[in-house]
Amino acid sequence: EGRMVQVAVKRVYEEPHDNDGARVLIDKLWPRGVRKDQLVMDAWYKEVTPSSDLRNWFHEDPVGRWPAFRNAYLHELAQCKAQAEALLEEQKQDKVTLLYAAKDNSRNHAIVLKEYLDKLKLG
């Protein structure tokens, strides 16, 4: 085992690229305006998304609540470590691109999940 999987993040609305590797949707809800037969993806991991309560709380004030959201979501991810590990291990490619719909590219759960997965890889 021991292969290093590179993790990237990308908005679901961006064009797919050959170098995306495995494309994994990590939103709990299907992205608005995207037809199911149009989205190029290899898997959908709802298990590693923020809880509905946390997501709704964060959306009320994404800027002000970002640090607290990040910590709370990292805590939630620690509770579903097996699913996060599966996300990395089940994709048989050296790169996994996490697809998300949020408009904010600097404050969203995909960034936190990537941070968590990168730490997970290092053991």
GISULLIN-V455982 format. One record per run of one state. SS is the DSSP state (h for helix, s for strand, l for the rest). FROM is the first residue (numbers start at 1). TO is the last residue. Records with the same first field share a line. If there is no record, write none. Layout:
SS=FROM-TO + FROM-TO
//
This chain:
l=1-5 + 12-17 + 21-21 + 26-42 + 45-45 + 49-51 + 61-61 + 80-80 + 91-94 + 101-108 + 123-123
s=6-11 + 22-25 + 43-44 + 95-100
h=18-20 + 46-48 + 52-60 + 62-79 + 81-90 + 109-122
//
